[in-house]
Amino acid sequence: MVAAWSAVMSIAVAAALLIMAMLAAADGHSGMLLATAGACAAVSILGLALLESTGRDRLDRH
């Protein structure tokens, strides 16, 4: 159950990082754009992996 909440929170963090990356792109901060876009990709992959790993748990409980 903890992994499911961790997955949800990591997806929320990824959404915030995506917004930060879009703002950095709009302001012309290329260094910050690369940093936040890379972090967004990494957190998204981690969150989706966590969410998929808990998929069987969600199916068994309901």
Gaussian input, Z-matrix of N, CA and C with variables (Angstrom, degrees):
# hf/3-21g

backbone

0 1
 N
 C     1     B1
 C     2     B2     1     A1
 N     3     B3     2     A2     1     D1
 C     4     B4     3     A3     2     D2
 C     5     B5     4     A4     3     D3
 N     6     B6     5     A5     4     D4
 C     7     B7     6     A6     5     D5
 C     8     B8     7     A7     6     D6
 N     9     B9     8     A8     7     D7
 C    10    B10     9     A9     8     D8
 C    11    B11    10    A10     9     D9
 N    12    B12    11    A11    10    D10
 C    13    B13    12    A12    11    D11
 C    14    B14    13    A13    12    D12
 N    15    B15    14    A14    13    D13
 C    16    B16    15    A15    14    D14
 C    17    B17    16    A16    15    D15
 N    18    B18    17    A17    16    D16
 C    19    B19    18    A18    17    D17
 C    20    B20    19    A19    18    D18
 N    21    B21    20    A20    19    D19
 C    22    B22    21    A21    20    D20
 C    23    B23    22    A22    21    D21
 N    24    B24    23    A23    22    D22
 C    25    B25    24    A24    23    D23
 C    26    B26    25    A25    24    D24
 N    27    B27    26    A26    25    D25
 C    28    B28    27    A27    26    D26
 C    29    B29    28    A28    27    D27
 N    30    B30    29    A29    28    D28
 C    31    B31    30    A30    29    D29
 C    32    B32    31    A31    30    D30
 N    33    B33    32    A32    31    D31
 C    34    B34    33    A33    32    D32
 C    35    B35    34    A34    33    D33
 N    36    B36    35    A35    34    D34
 C    37    B37    36    A36    35    D35
 C    38    B38    37    A37    36    D36
 N    39    B39    38    A38    37    D37
 C    40    B40    39    A39    38    D38
 C    41    B41    40    A40    39    D39
 N    42    B42    41    A41    40    D40
 C    43    B43    42    A42    41    D41
 C    44    B44    43    A43    42    D42
 N    45    B45    44    A44    43    D43
 C    46    B46    45    A45    44    D44
 C    47    B47    46    A46    45    D45
 N    48    B48    47    A47    46    D46
 C    49    B49    48    A48    47    D47
 C    50    B50    49    A49    48    D48
 N    51    B51    50    A50    49    D49
 C    52    B52    51    A51    50    D50
 C    53    B53    52    A52    51    D51
 N    54    B54    53    A53    52    D52
 C    55    B55    54    A54    53    D53
 C    56    B56    55    A55    54    D54
 N    57    B57    56    A56    55    D55
 C    58    B58    57    A57    56    D56
 C    59    B59    58    A58    57    D57
 N    60    B60    59    A59    58    D58
 C    61    B61    60    A60    59    D59
 C    62    B62    61    A61    60    D60
 N    63    B63    62    A62    61    D61
 C    64    B64    63    A63    62    D62
 C    65    B65    64    A64    63    D63
 N    66    B66    65    A65    64    D64
 C    67    B67    66    A66    65    D65
 C    68    B68    67    A67    66    D66
 N    69    B69    68    A68    67    D67
 C    70    B70    69    A69    68    D68
 C    71    B71    70    A70    69    D69
 N    72    B72    71    A71    70    D70
 C    73    B73    72    A72    71    D71
 C    74    B74    73    A73    72    D72
 N    75    B75    74    A74    73    D73
 C    76    B76    75    A75    74    D74
 C    77    B77    76    A76    75    D75
 N    78    B78    77    A77    76    D76
 C    79    B79    78    A78    77    D77
 C    80    B80    79    A79    78    D78
 N    81    B81    80    A80    79    D79
 C    82    B82    81    A81    80    D80
 C    83    B83    82    A82    81    D81
 N    84    B84    83    A83    82    D82
 C    85    B85    84    A84    83    D83
 C    86    B86    85    A85    84    D84
 N    87    B87    86    A86    85    D85
 C    88    B88    87    A87    86    D86
 C    89    B89    88    A88    87    D87
 N    90    B90    89    A89    88    D88
 C    91    B91    90    A90    89    D89
 C    92    B92    91    A91    90    D90
 N    93    B93    92    A92    91    D91
 C    94    B94    93    A93    92    D92
 C    95    B95    94    A94    93    D93
 N    96    B96    95    A95    94    D94
 C    97    B97    96    A96    95    D95
 C    98    B98    97    A97    96    D96
 N    99    B99    98    A98    97    D97
 C   100   B100    99    A99    98    D98
 C   101   B101   100   A100    99    D99
 N   102   B102   101   A101   100   D100
 C   103   B103   102   A102   101   D101
 C   104   B104   103   A103   102   D102
 N   105   B105   104   A104   103   D103
 C   106   B106   105   A105   104   D104
 C   107   B107   106   A106   105   D105
 N   108   B108   107   A107   106   D106
 C   109   B109   108   A108   107   D107
 C   110   B110   109   A109   108   D108
 N   111   B111   110   A110   109   D109
 C   112   B112   111   A111   110   D110
 C   113   B113   112   A112   111   D111
 N   114   B114   113   A113   112   D112
 C   115   B115   114   A114   113   D113
 C   116   B116   115   A115   114   D114
 N   117   B117   116   A116   115   D115
 C   118   B118   117   A117   116   D116
 C   119   B119   118   A118   117   D117
 N   120   B120   119   A119   118   D118
 C   121   B121   120   A120   119   D119
 C   122   B122   121   A121   120   D120
 N   123   B123   122   A122   121   D121
 C   124   B124   123   A123   122   D122
 C   125   B125   124   A124   123   D123
 N   126   B126   125   A125   124   D124
 C   127   B127   126   A126   125   D125
 C   128   B128   127   A127   126   D126
 N   129   B129   128   A128   127   D127
 C   130   B130   129   A129   128   D128
 C   131   B131   130   A130   129   D129
 N   132   B132   131   A131   130   D130
 C   133   B133   132   A132   131   D131
 C   134   B134   133   A133   132   D132
 N   135   B135   134   A134   133   D133
 C   136   B136   135   A135   134   D134
 C   137   B137   136   A136   135   D135
 N   138   B138   137   A137   136   D136
 C   139   B139   138   A138   137   D137
 C   140   B140   139   A139   138   D138
 N   141   B141   140   A140   139   D139
 C   142   B142   141   A141   140   D140
 C   143   B143   142   A142   141   D141
 N   144   B144   143   A143   142   D142
 C   145   B145   144   A144   143   D143
 C   146   B146   145   A145   144   D144
 N   147   B147   146   A146   145   D145
 C   148   B148   147   A147   146   D146
 C   149   B149   148   A148   147   D147
 N   150   B150   149   A149   148   D148
 C   151   B151   150   A150   149   D149
 C   152   B152   151   A151   150   D150
 N   153   B153   152   A152   151   D151
 C   154   B154   153   A153   152   D152
 C   155   B155   154   A154   153   D153
 N   156   B156   155   A155   154   D154
 C   157   B157   156   A156   155   D155
 C   158   B158   157   A157   156   D156
 N   159   B159   158   A158   157   D157
 C   160   B160   159   A159   158   D158
 C   161   B161   160   A160   159   D159
 N   162   B162   161   A161   160   D160
 C   163   B163   162   A162   161   D161
 C   164   B164   163   A163   162   D162
 N   165   B165   164   A164   163   D163
 C   166   B166   165   A165   164   D164
 C   167   B167   166   A166   165   D165
 N   168   B168   167   A167   166   D166
 C   169   B169   168   A168   167   D167
 C   170   B170   169   A169   168   D168
 N   171   B171   170   A170   169   D169
 C   172   B172   171   A171   170   D170
 C   173   B173   172   A172   171   D171
 N   174   B174   173   A173   172   D172
 C   175   B175   174   A174   173   D173
 C   176   B176   175   A175   174   D174
 N   177   B177   176   A176   175   D175
 C   178   B178   177   A177   176   D176
 C   179   B179   178   A178   177   D177
 N   180   B180   179   A179   178   D178
 C   181   B181   180   A180   179   D179
 C   182   B182   181   A181   180   D180
 N   183   B183   182   A182   181   D181
 C   184   B184   183   A183   182   D182
 C   185   B185   184   A184   183   D183

   B1=1.4405
   B2=1.5251
   B3=1.3180
   B4=1.4644
   B5=1.5186
   B6=1.3281
   B7=1.4629
   B8=1.5174
   B9=1.3181
   B10=1.4628
   B11=1.5208
   B12=1.3273
   B13=1.4651
   B14=1.5169
   B15=1.3077
   B16=1.4613
   B17=1.5256
   B18=1.3017
   B19=1.4617
   B20=1.5231
   B21=1.3062
   B22=1.4636
   B23=1.5231
   B24=1.3066
   B25=1.4633
   B26=1.5195
   B27=1.3193
   B28=1.4608
   B29=1.5248
   B30=1.3091
   B31=1.4609
   B32=1.5279
   B33=1.3281
   B34=1.4660
   B35=1.5269
   B36=1.3290
   B37=1.4661
   B38=1.5235
   B39=1.3139
   B40=1.4628
   B41=1.5234
   B42=1.3173
   B43=1.4638
   B44=1.5257
   B45=1.3234
   B46=1.4632
   B47=1.5337
   B48=1.3265
   B49=1.4599
   B50=1.5236
   B51=1.3256
   B52=1.4617
   B53=1.5307
   B54=1.3170
   B55=1.4630
   B56=1.5203
   B57=1.3307
   B58=1.4638
   B59=1.5240
   B60=1.3205
   B61=1.4652
   B62=1.5189
   B63=1.3203
   B64=1.4538
   B65=1.5340
   B66=1.3113
   B67=1.4615
   B68=1.5254
   B69=1.3236
   B70=1.4654
   B71=1.5185
   B72=1.3244
   B73=1.4621
   B74=1.5186
   B75=1.3153
   B76=1.4631
   B77=1.5227
   B78=1.3361
   B79=1.4612
   B80=1.5234
   B81=1.3205
   B82=1.4522
   B83=1.5187
   B84=1.3205
   B85=1.4644
   B86=1.5271
   B87=1.3260
   B88=1.4609
   B89=1.5244
   B90=1.3200
   B91=1.4591
   B92=1.5175
   B93=1.3302
   B94=1.4598
   B95=1.5248
   B96=1.3281
   B97=1.4663
   B98=1.5162
   B99=1.3277
   B100=1.4651
   B101=1.5245
   B102=1.3206
   B103=1.4673
   B104=1.5252
   B105=1.3263
   B106=1.4614
   B107=1.5320
   B108=1.3179
   B109=1.4689
   B110=1.5325
   B111=1.3213
   B112=1.4620
   B113=1.5161
   B114=1.3248
   B115=1.4629
   B116=1.5244
   B117=1.3223
   B118=1.4653
   B119=1.5292
   B120=1.3100
   B121=1.4672
   B122=1.5251
   B123=1.3271
   B124=1.4638
   B125=1.5257
   B126=1.3272
   B127=1.4602
   B128=1.5266
   B129=1.3290
   B130=1.4644
   B131=1.5216
   B132=1.3171
   B133=1.4671
   B134=1.5227
   B135=1.3211
   B136=1.4641
   B137=1.5294
   B138=1.3179
   B139=1.4645
   B140=1.5155
   B141=1.3250
   B142=1.4588
   B143=1.5249
   B144=1.3207
   B145=1.4614
   B146=1.5287
   B147=1.3302
   B148=1.4640
   B149=1.5251
   B150=1.3140
   B151=1.4570
   B152=1.5283
   B153=1.3114
   B154=1.4567
   B155=1.5255
   B156=1.3210
   B157=1.4664
   B158=1.5208
   B159=1.3280
   B160=1.4621
   B161=1.5208
   B162=1.3151
   B163=1.4637
   B164=1.5150
   B165=1.3089
   B166=1.4648
   B167=1.5190
   B168=1.3288
   B169=1.4616
   B170=1.5177
   B171=1.3236
   B172=1.4696
   B173=1.5262
   B174=1.3223
   B175=1.4578
   B176=1.5323
   B177=1.3163
   B178=1.4570
   B179=1.5189
   B180=1.3195
   B181=1.4583
   B182=1.5157
   B183=1.3118
   B184=1.4661
   B185=1.5072
   A1=110.84
   A2=116.73
   A3=120.47
   A4=110.57
   A5=116.98
   A6=120.18
   A7=110.95
   A8=116.93
   A9=119.64
   A10=110.48
   A11=117.30
   A12=119.95
   A13=111.13
   A14=117.10
   A15=120.09
   A16=110.71
   A17=116.68
   A18=120.78
   A19=110.85
   A20=116.56
   A21=120.35
   A22=110.62
   A23=116.89
   A24=120.05
   A25=111.63
   A26=118.03
   A27=119.46
   A28=111.11
   A29=117.95
   A30=120.58
   A31=109.69
   A32=117.82
   A33=120.78
   A34=111.10
   A35=116.64
   A36=120.65
   A37=110.12
   A38=117.10
   A39=120.75
   A40=110.90
   A41=117.55
   A42=120.45
   A43=110.60
   A44=117.07
   A45=120.30
   A46=110.79
   A47=117.23
   A48=120.30
   A49=111.72
   A50=116.81
   A51=120.22
   A52=110.29
   A53=116.55
   A54=120.45
   A55=110.35
   A56=116.69
   A57=120.23
   A58=111.21
   A59=116.97
   A60=120.81
   A61=110.80
   A62=116.73
   A63=119.86
   A64=110.90
   A65=117.16
   A66=119.77
   A67=111.65
   A68=116.54
   A69=119.81
   A70=111.03
   A71=117.05
   A72=120.50
   A73=110.89
   A74=116.54
   A75=120.29
   A76=111.31
   A77=117.52
   A78=121.34
   A79=112.83
   A80=117.89
   A81=121.21
   A82=114.86
   A83=117.49
   A84=121.63
   A85=108.75
   A86=116.84
   A87=120.12
   A88=112.74
   A89=117.86
   A90=120.29
   A91=112.04
   A92=115.65
   A93=120.20
   A94=110.83
   A95=116.64
   A96=120.92
   A97=110.58
   A98=117.07
   A99=119.82
   A100=111.96
   A101=116.77
   A102=120.31
   A103=111.11
   A104=116.88
   A105=118.75
   A106=111.96
   A107=116.97
   A108=118.81
   A109=110.73
   A110=116.91
   A111=120.03
   A112=112.19
   A113=116.15
   A114=119.89
   A115=110.73
   A116=116.60
   A117=121.19
   A118=110.60
   A119=116.64
   A120=120.27
   A121=111.26
   A122=116.27
   A123=120.04
   A124=111.75
   A125=116.97
   A126=120.71
   A127=110.26
   A128=117.46
   A129=120.51
   A130=111.31
   A131=116.03
   A132=119.87
   A133=110.58
   A134=116.79
   A135=120.81
   A136=110.78
   A137=116.65
   A138=120.42
   A139=112.64
   A140=116.22
   A141=119.08
   A142=111.49
   A143=117.16
   A144=120.08
   A145=110.80
   A146=116.45
   A147=119.54
   A148=111.06
   A149=116.65
   A150=120.36
   A151=110.89
   A152=117.46
   A153=120.43
   A154=111.86
   A155=117.21
   A156=119.27
   A157=111.71
   A158=117.46
   A159=120.12
   A160=111.53
   A161=117.97
   A162=121.28
   A163=113.10
   A164=117.43
   A165=120.65
   A166=110.37
   A167=117.85
   A168=120.65
   A169=110.85
   A170=116.75
   A171=120.23
   A172=110.37
   A173=118.02
   A174=120.82
   A175=111.44
   A176=117.24
   A177=120.79
   A178=112.88
   A179=117.79
   A180=120.84
   A181=113.14
   A182=118.41
   A183=119.85
   A184=110.43
   D1=-35.47
   D2=179.55
   D3=-65.43
   D4=-36.47
   D5=179.81
   D6=-65.11
   D7=-33.73
   D8=179.37
   D9=-66.63
   D10=-42.88
   D11=177.60
   D12=-67.74
   D13=-35.46
   D14=176.48
   D15=-63.89
   D16=-38.33
   D17=178.27
   D18=-65.49
   D19=-43.70
   D20=179.78
   D21=-63.78
   D22=-43.06
   D23=179.84
   D24=-67.52
   D25=-36.16
   D26=179.04
   D27=-68.88
   D28=-32.65
   D29=175.35
   D30=-68.33
   D31=-37.43
   D32=176.40
   D33=-65.10
   D34=-40.50
   D35=176.99
   D36=-64.83
   D37=-39.74
   D38=178.33
   D39=-63.06
   D40=-37.84
   D41=177.65
   D42=-65.13
   D43=-40.73
   D44=177.45
   D45=-65.42
   D46=-39.83
   D47=177.67
   D48=-66.08
   D49=-34.17
   D50=177.30
   D51=-64.77
   D52=-41.72
   D53=177.11
   D54=-62.76
   D55=-42.31
   D56=178.45
   D57=-63.16
   D58=-38.93
   D59=178.95
   D60=-66.16
   D61=-39.68
   D62=179.16
   D63=-67.22
   D64=-38.08
   D65=177.02
   D66=-67.70
   D67=-38.24
   D68=177.28
   D69=-64.93
   D70=-37.92
   D71=177.80
   D72=-66.50
   D73=-39.16
   D74=-179.09
   D75=-67.77
   D76=-33.27
   D77=-179.30
   D78=-87.27
   D79=-8.79
   D80=178.19
   D81=84.49
   D82=21.03
   D83=177.90
   D84=-91.63
   D85=88.74
   D86=-173.72
   D87=-67.89
   D88=-35.26
   D89=178.75
   D90=-64.72
   D91=-45.00
   D92=178.41
   D93=-67.96
   D94=-33.45
   D95=177.22
   D96=-61.46
   D97=-47.76
   D98=-179.65
   D99=-64.68
   D100=-39.25
   D101=-179.34
   D102=-66.01
   D103=-47.76
   D104=-177.08
   D105=-73.42
   D106=-34.37
   D107=177.77
   D108=-67.04
   D109=-40.13
   D110=176.95
   D111=-65.16
   D112=-42.41
   D113=177.96
   D114=-65.42
   D115=-38.68
   D116=178.34
   D117=-62.21
   D118=-44.06
   D119=179.24
   D120=-63.59
   D121=-44.10
   D122=-178.93
   D123=-64.86
   D124=-44.53
   D125=-179.25
   D126=-68.38
   D127=-36.21
   D128=178.10
   D129=-63.74
   D130=-45.12
   D131=179.29
   D132=-63.46
   D133=-42.98
   D134=178.21
   D135=-62.75
   D136=-45.61
   D137=-179.24
   D138=-63.72
   D139=-42.99
   D140=178.77
   D141=-67.30
   D142=-36.35
   D143=176.68
   D144=-64.94
   D145=-41.86
   D146=177.01
   D147=-64.55
   D148=-41.29
   D149=-179.46
   D150=-65.03
   D151=-41.69
   D152=178.95
   D153=-69.53
   D154=-31.53
   D155=179.90
   D156=-71.38
   D157=-22.43
   D158=178.56
   D159=-96.22
   D160=3.50
   D161=-177.94
   D162=-60.08
   D163=-41.78
   D164=-179.65
   D165=-67.64
   D166=-36.20
   D167=177.42
   D168=-62.20
   D169=-41.70
   D170=-179.67
   D171=-66.75
   D172=-36.42
   D173=-179.89
   D174=-70.29
   D175=-37.03
   D176=-178.14
   D177=-72.31
   D178=-31.37
   D179=-175.81
   D180=-82.62
   D181=-21.75
   D182=-175.90
   D183=-113.57

